[in-house]
Amino acid sequence: MSNNNNAPQTQTLAETENYLVWKAEEPDGETTYHVELNNVTVHFFQEEWEEFLELARILNK
């Protein structure tokens, strides 16, 4: 029988019909972020996620 204590805790942050953004609290304490764009998923560590959000803010100006 498998032990799920090592399973990450996930949370959906945003979702549309075709896209999904979610984060995972990993067992080692790291938070990872995941952007699903149809059949492509991009994975970010915390520092990368913060830079990605800054890029999105620049695009939104």
N, CA, C and O of each residue as an XYZ file, in Angstrom:
244
protein
N       0.842     -1.169      0.000
C       0.000      0.000      0.000
C       0.892      1.238      0.000
O       1.867      1.290      0.750
N       0.574      2.246     -0.835
C       1.415      3.439     -0.937
C       1.080      4.432      0.161
O      -0.037      4.473      0.677
N       2.074      5.224      0.498
C       1.934      6.246      1.525
C       1.778      7.593      0.832
O       2.684      8.002      0.105
N       0.662      8.304      1.028
C       0.400      9.575      0.364
C       0.920     10.763      1.153
O       0.625     11.903      0.794
N       1.695     10.534      2.232
C       2.255     11.646      2.979
C       3.214     12.465      2.132
O       3.459     13.632      2.438
N       3.757     11.884      1.083
C       4.689     12.586      0.212
C       4.015     13.224     -0.995
O       4.692     13.801     -1.846
N       2.709     13.131     -1.080
C       1.989     13.723     -2.197
C       1.919     15.242     -2.007
O       1.642     15.717     -0.906
N       2.168     16.000     -3.073
C       2.086     17.458     -2.949
C       0.640     17.904     -2.727
O      -0.304     17.264     -3.190
N       0.495     19.005     -2.015
C      -0.811     19.630     -1.832
C      -0.988     20.629     -2.965
O      -0.173     21.539     -3.114
N      -2.040     20.478     -3.768
C      -2.217     21.332     -4.942
C      -3.400     22.275     -4.760
O      -4.337     22.004     -4.008
N      -3.320     23.397     -5.480
C      -4.391     24.395     -5.446
C      -4.496     25.037     -6.826
O      -3.493     25.486     -7.380
N      -5.698     25.081     -7.378
C      -5.932     25.771     -8.642
C      -5.953     27.263     -8.380
O      -6.672     27.729     -7.495
N      -5.166     28.024     -9.146
C      -5.106     29.475     -8.988
C      -5.987     30.202     -9.991
O      -6.572     31.236     -9.669
N      -6.087     29.668    -11.205
C      -6.923     30.272    -12.246
C      -7.211     29.218    -13.307
O      -6.408     28.319    -13.557
N      -8.386     29.358    -13.922
C      -8.772     28.375    -14.933
C      -9.729     29.008    -15.921
O     -10.655     29.725    -15.544
N      -9.486     28.728    -17.203
C     -10.428     29.086    -18.262
C     -10.785     27.799    -18.993
O     -10.422     26.708    -18.555
N     -11.487     27.929    -20.092
C     -11.877     26.735    -20.845
C     -10.664     25.953    -21.348
O     -10.695     24.723    -21.396
N      -9.589     26.666    -21.726
C      -8.435     26.007    -22.326
C      -7.149     26.059    -21.497
O      -6.180     25.374    -21.823
N      -7.131     26.860    -20.433
C      -5.893     27.068    -19.692
C      -6.116     26.846    -18.199
O      -7.221     27.006    -17.681
N      -5.028     26.470    -17.523
C      -5.092     26.202    -16.091
C      -3.769     26.605    -15.453
O      -2.696     26.321    -15.985
N      -3.861     27.272    -14.304
C      -2.674     27.605    -13.511
C      -2.904     27.040    -12.122
O      -3.931     27.293    -11.493
N      -1.923     26.265    -11.649
C      -2.056     25.673    -10.326
C      -0.698     25.649     -9.642
O       0.348     25.730    -10.285
N      -0.747     25.533     -8.306
C       0.504     25.453     -7.562
C       0.504     24.193     -6.713
O      -0.545     23.646     -6.371
N       1.703     23.752     -6.387
C       1.864     22.557     -5.566
C       2.830     22.859     -4.432
O       3.920     23.385     -4.654
N       2.422     22.525     -3.224
C       3.303     22.583     -2.069
C       3.958     21.210     -1.982
O       3.331     20.235     -1.568
N       5.223     21.148     -2.378
C       5.938     19.883     -2.453
C       6.330     19.391     -1.059
O       6.472     20.199     -0.142
N       6.505     18.086     -0.888
C       6.880     17.522      0.417
C       8.185     18.087      0.987
O       8.377     18.107      2.203
N       9.085     18.549      0.099
C      10.358     19.100      0.573
C      10.271     20.568      0.969
O      11.281     21.182      1.312
N       9.047     21.140      0.922
C       8.841     22.529      1.309
C       8.876     23.508      0.158
O       8.542     24.678      0.344
N       9.266     23.071     -1.019
C       9.318     23.936     -2.200
C       7.906     24.125     -2.750
O       7.100     23.195     -2.745
N       7.617     25.334     -3.223
C       6.364     25.600     -3.925
C       6.666     25.666     -5.404
O       7.574     26.386     -5.819
N       5.919     24.924     -6.210
C       6.067     24.970     -7.657
C       4.760     25.447     -8.279
O       3.677     25.228     -7.736
N       4.885     26.096     -9.417
C       3.735     26.635    -10.140
C       3.710     26.003    -11.518
O       4.756     25.730    -12.107
N       2.505     25.772    -12.030
C       2.335     25.046    -13.284
C       1.299     25.778    -14.139
O       0.198     26.081    -13.679
N       1.667     26.050    -15.374
C       0.773     26.707    -16.319
C       0.502     25.706    -17.435
O       1.415     25.325    -18.168
N      -0.741     25.285    -17.563
C      -1.143     24.345    -18.614
C      -1.809     25.122    -19.735
O      -2.839     25.768    -19.543
N      -1.193     25.046    -20.920
C      -1.683     25.726    -22.111
C      -1.981     24.669    -23.158
O      -1.097     24.270    -23.916
N      -3.216     24.221    -23.200
C      -3.616     23.102    -24.051
C      -2.738     21.893    -23.743
O      -2.830     21.347    -22.643
N      -1.896     21.459    -24.667
C      -1.101     20.246    -24.435
C       0.324     20.539    -23.951
O       1.170     19.645    -23.954
N       0.597     21.783    -23.534
C       1.912     22.176    -23.032
C       1.770     22.610    -21.568
O       0.877     23.385    -21.226
N       2.659     22.103    -20.714
C       2.693     22.537    -19.328
C       4.064     23.125    -19.035
O       5.089     22.507    -19.325
N       4.078     24.329    -18.456
C       5.311     24.998    -18.067
C       5.380     24.966    -16.543
O       4.421     25.329    -15.862
N       6.523     24.531    -16.016
C       6.715     24.395    -14.576
C       7.677     25.472    -14.085
O       8.690     25.742    -14.729
N       7.362     26.083    -12.951
C       8.183     27.142    -12.389
C       8.477     26.860    -10.919
O       7.604     26.387    -10.190
N       9.690     27.145    -10.486
C       9.982     27.245     -9.064
C       9.598     28.657     -8.617
O       9.331     29.512     -9.461
N       9.565     28.913     -7.326
C       9.091     30.184     -6.779
C       9.762     31.395     -7.436
O       9.072     32.320     -7.867
N      11.075     31.401     -7.517
C      11.793     32.546     -8.075
C      11.454     32.750     -9.549
O      11.310     33.885    -10.004
N      11.329     31.672    -10.282
C      10.972     31.749    -11.693
C       9.543     32.261    -11.859
O       9.255     33.034    -12.772
N       8.653     31.826    -10.972
C       7.260     32.250    -11.017
C       7.150     33.759    -10.812
O       6.401     34.438    -11.515
N       7.900     34.274     -9.846
C       7.878     35.711     -9.574
C       8.353     36.500    -10.788
O       7.785     37.543    -11.111
N       9.386     36.013    -11.460
C       9.864     36.680    -12.667
C       8.841     36.584    -13.795
O       8.656     37.544    -14.543
N       8.179     35.445    -13.927
C       7.136     35.272    -14.939
C       5.983     36.253    -14.700
O       5.468     36.847    -15.647
N       5.581     36.423    -13.442
C       4.514     37.377    -13.126
C       4.926     38.799    -13.468
O       4.108     39.582    -13.951
N       6.188     39.144    -13.223
C       6.690     40.464    -13.589
C       6.615     40.651    -15.104
O       6.238     41.721    -15.581
N       6.968     39.622    -15.854
C       6.864     39.676    -17.308
C       5.416     39.901    -17.731
O       5.154     40.702    -18.628
N       4.482     39.212    -17.105
C       3.061     39.388    -17.435
C       2.597     40.808    -17.116
O       1.796     41.376    -17.859
N       3.089     41.386    -16.022
C       2.731     42.762    -15.674
C       3.242     43.732    -16.738
O       2.542     44.672    -17.114
N       4.456     43.502    -17.216
C       5.020     44.356    -18.261
C       4.177     44.268    -19.532
O       3.924     45.283    -20.180
N       3.746     43.070    -19.886
C       2.897     42.886    -21.072
C       1.560     43.597    -20.933
O       0.979     44.045    -21.921
N       1.078     43.696    -19.706
C      -0.238     44.275    -19.443
C      -0.231     45.802    -19.456
O      -1.293     46.422    -19.406
N       0.945     46.412    -19.522
C       1.038     47.893    -19.510
C       0.640     48.479    -20.820
O       0.660     49.699    -20.981
